[in-house]
């Protein structure tokens, strides 16, 4: 099983890329979204896990254990979500997954703000906290040598092609009849 993990802050383009891959390559790639488990309120995270960070870590470990159980399937897996690189690494180690490719999907703050306010109509997410979270993920990825896909000036099609190539060259591009 080939596993590619897209991490990044809101508005980076990770979900758009994953959803486009699911549409363009139905049945050829298993696409999993971290948020599909449901995201509790910060109060619920604190009450149940001690903090939002602890909830995020626990859910990342759970997801990677589920993905490890899919090892026998032939098609590649694309997993996307907002989580820390350290949690992903811990989860990969705990799940005994050694061949995953982790990519930080990132963009500049101006692009992130535009996407969150205009495209997604979620201006509350274009906050200083989100920009700090994005900056943290960017620094962490750069310091650890993690692959960074900057989508600030990248078309969705180019982002999809980049991730498709990482998933497996055996996934053919859709043919176009002339």
C-alpha positions as CSV (number, residue, x, y, z in Angstrom):
1,X,0.0,0.0,0.0
2,X,1.3,3.4,-0.9
3,X,0.4,6.1,1.7
4,X,0.5,9.8,1.2
5,X,-0.5,12.1,4.0
6,X,-1.4,15.7,3.4
7,X,-1.2,18.0,6.5
8,X,-1.7,21.7,6.6
9,X,-3.8,24.6,8.1
10,X,-7.2,25.5,7.0
11,X,-7.3,27.1,3.5
12,X,-4.0,25.5,2.3
13,X,-5.7,23.4,-0.3
14,X,-5.2,19.9,1.1
15,X,-8.9,19.0,1.2
16,X,-9.5,20.5,-2.3
17,X,-6.6,18.4,-3.7
18,X,-7.8,15.2,-1.9
19,X,-11.4,15.7,-3.1
20,X,-10.3,16.3,-6.7
21,X,-8.3,13.1,-6.6
22,X,-11.3,11.2,-5.3
23,X,-13.4,12.5,-8.2
24,X,-10.7,12.1,-10.9
25,X,-9.6,8.6,-9.8
26,X,-12.7,6.9,-8.3
27,X,-11.9,3.4,-7.1
28,X,-8.2,3.8,-7.8
29,X,-7.3,5.7,-4.6
30,X,-8.7,5.5,-1.1
31,X,-9.2,9.1,0.1
32,X,-9.6,9.6,3.8
33,X,-10.4,12.9,5.5
34,X,-9.4,13.5,9.2
35,X,-12.4,15.7,9.9
36,X,-14.9,13.0,8.8
37,X,-14.7,11.6,12.3
38,X,-16.3,14.8,13.5
39,X,-14.5,17.6,15.4
40,X,-15.7,18.3,18.9
41,X,-15.8,21.8,20.4
42,X,-12.6,23.0,22.2
43,X,-14.5,22.5,25.5
44,X,-15.2,18.9,24.6
45,X,-11.6,18.3,23.5
46,X,-10.3,19.8,26.8
47,X,-12.9,17.8,28.9
48,X,-12.2,14.5,27.2
49,X,-8.5,14.7,26.3
50,X,-7.0,17.6,28.3
51,X,-6.5,19.9,25.3
52,X,-7.2,20.3,21.6
53,X,-3.6,19.3,20.9
54,X,-4.1,16.0,22.9
55,X,-7.3,15.3,21.0
56,X,-5.7,15.9,17.7
57,X,-2.8,13.6,18.6
58,X,-5.1,10.8,19.8
59,X,-7.2,11.0,16.7
60,X,-4.1,11.0,14.4
61,X,-2.9,7.8,16.2
62,X,-6.4,6.3,15.7
63,X,-6.5,7.2,12.0
64,X,-3.0,5.7,11.4
65,X,-4.0,2.5,13.2
66,X,-7.0,2.2,10.9
67,X,-4.9,2.9,7.8
68,X,-2.4,0.3,8.9
69,X,-5.3,-2.2,8.9
70,X,-5.8,-1.4,5.2
71,X,-2.3,-2.6,4.3
72,X,-3.4,-5.6,2.2
73,X,-5.4,-3.5,-0.2
74,X,-3.8,-2.9,-3.6
75,X,-4.8,0.7,-4.1
76,X,-2.9,3.7,-2.6
77,X,-4.3,5.7,0.3
78,X,-4.4,9.5,0.6
79,X,-5.1,10.8,4.0
80,X,-5.5,14.6,4.7
81,X,-6.0,16.6,7.8
82,X,-4.8,19.3,10.2
83,X,-2.4,17.7,12.5
84,X,1.2,18.1,13.7
85,X,4.0,16.4,12.0
86,X,5.1,15.0,15.3
87,X,1.8,13.2,15.8
88,X,1.9,11.8,12.3
89,X,5.4,10.5,12.9
90,X,4.4,9.0,16.3
91,X,1.3,7.4,14.7
92,X,3.3,5.9,11.8
93,X,5.8,4.4,14.2
94,X,3.0,3.0,16.4
95,X,1.2,1.6,13.4
96,X,4.5,0.1,12.0
97,X,4.1,2.1,8.7
98,X,7.5,2.8,7.3
99,X,6.8,3.9,3.7
100,X,4.5,6.9,4.0
101,X,5.1,10.2,2.3
102,X,4.1,13.3,4.3
103,X,3.5,16.5,2.5
104,X,2.7,19.9,4.1
105,X,0.3,21.7,1.9
106,X,0.8,25.4,2.5
107,X,0.1,28.9,1.2
108,X,0.9,32.4,2.1
109,X,-1.4,34.2,4.6
110,X,-2.9,36.5,1.9
111,X,-4.0,33.4,-0.2
112,X,-5.2,31.6,3.0
113,X,-7.3,34.6,4.0
114,X,-8.8,34.9,0.5
115,X,-9.7,31.2,0.4
116,X,-11.2,31.2,3.8
117,X,-13.2,34.4,3.4
118,X,-14.2,34.4,-0.2
119,X,-14.2,30.7,-1.3
120,X,-15.3,29.0,1.9
121,X,-17.2,31.9,3.5
122,X,-15.6,31.2,6.8
123,X,-13.9,34.5,7.7
124,X,-13.7,33.5,11.3
125,X,-11.1,30.9,10.4
126,X,-8.9,33.7,8.8
127,X,-7.7,34.5,12.3
128,X,-4.3,35.3,13.8
129,X,-4.5,31.9,15.5
130,X,-4.9,30.2,12.1
131,X,-2.0,32.1,10.6
132,X,0.2,31.2,13.7
133,X,-0.8,27.6,13.3
134,X,0.2,27.7,9.6
135,X,3.5,29.3,10.5
136,X,4.2,26.6,13.1
137,X,3.4,23.8,10.6
138,X,5.6,25.6,8.0
139,X,8.6,25.9,10.4
140,X,8.2,22.4,11.7
141,X,8.1,21.0,8.1
142,X,11.1,23.0,7.0
143,X,13.2,22.1,10.1
144,X,12.5,18.4,9.6
145,X,13.0,18.3,5.9
146,X,9.3,17.4,5.2
147,X,8.1,18.0,1.7
148,X,6.2,21.3,1.3
149,X,3.7,21.9,-1.5
150,X,3.1,25.7,-1.7
151,X,-0.3,26.2,-3.3
152,X,-0.2,30.0,-3.1
153,X,0.2,30.4,-6.9
154,X,-0.5,26.8,-8.0
155,X,-3.5,25.7,-9.9
156,X,-5.7,23.0,-8.3
157,X,-4.9,20.8,-11.4
158,X,-1.1,21.2,-10.7
159,X,-1.6,20.4,-7.0
160,X,-3.6,17.3,-7.9
161,X,-0.9,16.2,-10.4
162,X,1.9,16.6,-7.9
163,X,0.0,14.5,-5.3
164,X,-1.1,11.9,-7.9
165,X,2.6,11.4,-8.8
166,X,3.4,10.9,-5.2
167,X,0.6,8.3,-4.7
168,X,1.8,6.1,-7.4
169,X,2.8,6.5,-11.0
170,X,0.7,3.4,-11.7
171,X,-2.4,5.6,-11.3
172,X,-3.0,6.6,-14.9
173,X,-4.0,10.1,-15.9
174,X,-7.6,10.2,-17.2
175,X,-7.5,9.7,-20.9
176,X,-8.9,12.4,-23.1
177,X,-10.4,11.4,-26.4
178,X,-9.7,13.7,-29.3
